[in-house]
Amino acid sequence: MLLEEAAGNTLMKDKRINIRISSRNLTRIQKRAAKECITYQTSKSSTLHKFITGKLKETA
C-alpha cells in the first residue's frame, strides 16, 4: 500500500509549465520521442525528472 501511494505521488502531474524553445530543438525532441514510441510531452517530462534526480547521464 505504501509503495502504491509513493508511485502515485511520483507520477502525479498537477502543474503545467510553458517553455519557449527553437523549432529545431522541438523537432528533434519529437523525433526522439517517436523512436521511443512515447509522446514528446512524456519525453520532456521524463528528461526533467532524470535531471532533477541525478539520473541524467551525458553521452558522447
C-alpha positions as CSV (number, residue, x, y, z in Angstrom):
1,M,0.0,0.0,0.0
2,L,2.8,2.4,0.9
3,L,4.6,1.7,-2.4
4,E,1.5,2.3,-4.4
5,E,1.0,5.6,-2.7
6,A,4.6,6.6,-3.3
7,A,4.3,5.6,-7.0
8,G,1.1,7.6,-7.4
9,N,2.7,10.7,-5.9
10,T,5.7,10.4,-8.1
11,L,3.6,10.1,-11.3
12,M,1.1,12.8,-10.3
13,K,1.2,15.7,-12.7
14,D,-0.6,18.6,-11.1
15,K,1.3,21.6,-12.5
16,R,1.6,23.0,-16.0
17,I,4.7,24.8,-17.3
18,N,5.3,26.7,-20.6
19,I,8.7,27.0,-22.2
20,R,9.9,28.5,-25.4
21,I,12.4,26.5,-27.5
22,S,13.6,26.6,-31.0
23,S,11.7,24.8,-33.7
24,R,14.8,22.8,-34.4
25,N,15.0,21.5,-30.9
26,L,11.3,20.7,-30.7
27,T,11.5,18.7,-33.9
28,R,14.5,16.8,-32.5
29,I,12.6,16.1,-29.3
30,Q,9.5,14.9,-31.3
31,K,11.6,12.6,-33.5
32,R,13.4,11.1,-30.5
33,A,10.1,10.5,-28.7
34,A,8.6,8.9,-31.8
35,K,11.6,6.4,-31.9
36,E,10.8,5.5,-28.3
37,C,7.1,5.2,-29.0
38,I,6.1,7.9,-26.5
39,T,4.6,11.4,-26.7
40,Y,7.1,14.2,-26.8
41,Q,5.4,15.7,-23.7
42,T,6.2,12.5,-21.8
43,S,9.7,12.6,-23.2
44,K,10.2,16.1,-21.9
45,S,8.8,15.3,-18.5
46,S,11.0,12.1,-18.3
47,T,14.1,14.1,-19.1
48,L,13.4,16.7,-16.5
49,H,12.7,14.0,-13.9
50,K,16.0,12.3,-14.7
51,F,17.8,15.6,-14.4
52,I,16.4,16.6,-11.0
53,T,17.0,13.1,-9.6
54,G,20.6,13.0,-10.9
55,K,19.9,10.1,-13.3
56,L,20.5,12.0,-16.5
57,K,23.9,10.9,-17.9
58,E,25.8,12.7,-20.6
59,T,26.8,10.7,-23.6
60,A,29.4,11.3,-26.2
